[in-house]
Amino acid sequence: MNKLETLLLVEDDQDVRRTVARVLEHANYQILEASSGTECMEYLETGQVDIAIVDLGLPDIDGMDLVKSIRSWGPVGVLILSGRQETVDKVIGIELGADDYLTKPFDNRELVSRVKSIARRLPKNQHTSAEPTKTGSAYEFDGWKLFEDRHALTNPDGATVELTSGEFELLLLFLKSPGRVLSRNQIMDGLYGDRTPAFDRSVDVRVGRLRKKITFASGELTKIKTIRNAGYLFCAKVDRG
């Protein structure tokens, strides 16, 4: 078990929180518990949290606002665990940077599976260094560099660009298949494997977010083209350094 897998449960309902904690403790995760957004941010300041599991109905802050705050904090995985089942809530959650969205009531095995999926995509040694190492092999395109071993992306000026774990995996998938049209199903298979995705539109949302992050200058053409009725095409030249 990876030492980095410490989970923070952010849920004001004590019974639900304890239930989720028991399920994940049995899966050999270290568990921290918070009953409010304020407590969540206090835990984040310790630098111990790898994945936050967030309920949207918190007493002191809207869960969506908390997800946004967590995402701006750093490379912490985010799973929304909520009773809100509307597609609009799922879309907003992913747009704000959540890695996944699971509705209540949930199957215990599915919860563990989704947490494991996020954990596999966490940057290695994310607590040991705030800056990525510029050495080592990287995928290079238009002056950008993606360091697979460090889960780090730098722009043409050498500045680090923050990616969620889902955005990182999506970019890596494109960089391994440049000039090839990937259908939505192929992308979902690459991101999720056999696990059922949170919802189909999560692919479109992540592509949109990634496009914005890898656009360096105003007026720059998109590197990810939408091919109507077919999927997405990464059109920049890719080199493996």
ZIJOKA-V562948 format. One record per helix or strand of 3 or more residues. SS is the DSSP state (a for helix, b for strand). FROM is the first residue (numbers start at 0). TO is the last residue. If there is no record, write none. Layout:
BEGIN
<<SS/FROM/TO> <SS/FROM/TO>>
END
This chain:
BEGIN
<<b/5/9> <a/13/25> <b/29/33> <a/36/43> <b/50/53> <a/62/72> <b/76/81> <a/86/94> <b/99/102> <a/107/119> <b/138/140> <b/143/146> <b/151/153> <a/164/174> <a/183/191> <a/201/212> <b/223/226> <b/230/233>>
END
